[in-house]
Structures are given as C-alpha cells and as structure tokens.
Amino acid sequence: MTVRTERIGHVLAVTIDRPEARNALSPEMSRALAEAWASFRDDGELRAAVLTGAGDKAFCAGADLKRIGEHYRSMTPVERLERGEQEPGLGGLTRNLDPGKPVIAAVNGACLAGGLELALACDVRICEPHATFGLPEVRWGIIPGAGGTQRLPRAIPASAAMEILLTGDPVDAATALRIGLVSRIVPAGRSMDEALALAERIARNAPLAVRAARAAARRGADLPLEEALRLEQRHAEPLRQTEDAAEGFRAFAEKRPPEFRGR
C-alpha cells in the first residue's frame, strides 16, 4: 500500500508512502487518496486531517511521469476533458472533491508540480526548513493542470505567483514563508507532530462552526465584499440555533471547556 491512513482521535492522518520515488503519485495512489478524502468527508467523527509524505526528502513530487503517459494515451483530449470535469483531480483534492473539513499539509521536503497543487488544495500549509516548492511544468511543455495556475495566484501575491509559474524555478522555505505560501516553518523532523497538534486544536472547536467558517472563507474569497458578507450571514445565522452554540455559551458562563457534539 502506498497511501496510509490513521485515525488519531478526531483527526485523520494521511501519508503518501512512496519515498523511493519522492512520493510521486501513480494513478492508483491518486484514486486511493480520493477514496480517503471521501471517507473523511462522510465520517462524522473526523473533524480535521493532516497530509504528509513518507521520509524526509519529499512531501510529493507530483504525478509519476513514468505512468502519466498511460493516462494521455488511453483517451483522446476530449475524453480526458470530459472525464476531468467529473472525477476527482490529482490526489483527490485538486478538483471535484471537497471534504468540507480542514486539511493541513505537513511539507517535509520537496513539494513540486502536482505535489504543490495538492498542498495548495489544503487549508493550511506548514513546512520544514529544507522544504522546496515549485511548479516546473512549463519546462516539460505542459502547464500545471491540477489547479496550480488558479490556486497559486489566489494564495500568494500575483507577481510572485507568476514568477513561479512562468520560470518553473523552485523557492525555498524562507521564501515560501515570506510570500505567504506557508503559515510557518517548524523544526526539521517536526512537521507531522506540529501539524497533528494544530489539527487537534481545530478538532476541539465546534465542528459545525469550523466547517461553516471554512466554507464561508473559501466561497467568499472571490465574491464582491457585499455578496461575501451576505454569504457569511447565511452561514452564521443557522449556527446560533445549534446545540453546540448553546453548549459554547454555557461553557463560557461556567468557565469550563465546552463539549461539542456536532449538533
């Protein structure tokens, strides 16, 4: 098995486990990841997830180029386009599959091509000092086709995004932090521990509120402010009637930690 999953309380840990190939994704691995994210989405007990790569050299080097030719040869461009509009994208997260819950990328090495596109589909990215990030596809005569051209300019300043997209040059961890591609750099060997700790803090919060805040932020990002504020209100109002909200108010008054049940 080249994709491992582990339940840790309310958190799902997902590991791309192919270090000998820099955790490059075969078609089978991509499908396994899609299945993992669908199960995560549908499991009411799971509240957050962490994605990482095995070993200390790479988070994910993207699609396995030795296998990607099979995909291109198996269908015409029209067939690939039609299928791509329906099926989950690379690694399950990049297209047509939103788990609806927070996913944290623990980047422990090279995060390149589809690997960066997969990390960009996560909600939070942290990395180790030796991590590198890049979209080198233009060097191979193609473009990042799993969300890279769309998510990167939404995640970081436009000029920085275009430099990465058009040169194919990687950036180091310090640069990634400076331009906002990651939220923090953690000590070497600690990315998974730090990401799990972050996921556990998220999981302690009210799950309905976390999902609503995530949905409002993601869906409102590209709306005009007035529309985005209306969207926020549509997410905020129903929460005020939930059992979790009542529990949160009680816990605050009683000066104790709340016990949320997702209702």
Number of C-alpha atoms within 10 A of each C-alpha: 9 17 20 15 15 12 13 12 12 18 23 23 21 22 22 27 22 21 18 11 13 24 29 27 28 20 17 13 23 22 19 19 25 23 16 19 24 18 13 21 18 11 11 12 17 19 28 29 30 27 23 24 30 22 18 17 20 27 35 31 26 24 21 17 12 9 12 13 10 11 11 11 9 10 12 11 11 9 11 13 11 11 13 15 12 11 14 21 21 26 31 24 25 23 18 14 18 16 20 18 23 21 26 23 27 28 34 28 27 27 29 27 25 28 29 27 28 26 30 24 24 21 13 20 24 24 33 22 18 18 24 23 25 23 29 21 20 14 12 8 7 9 18 17 15 24 20 26 16 14 15 22 16 14 14 17 13 12 10 14 21 15 12 19 22 14 14 19 15 20 15 14 23 19 15 22 16 12 14 14 23 23 14 17 21 19 11 14 14 15 23 24 13 17 26 22 14 16 23 19 11 18 22 16 19 20 22 20 19 19 18 19 15 16 18 20 14 12 12 18 12 11 12 9 11 10 12 17 14 13 17 18 12 13 18 15 10 11 16 12 11 15 13 22 19 15 17 19 12 14 14 12 9 10 9 10 13 19 13 18 14 16 12
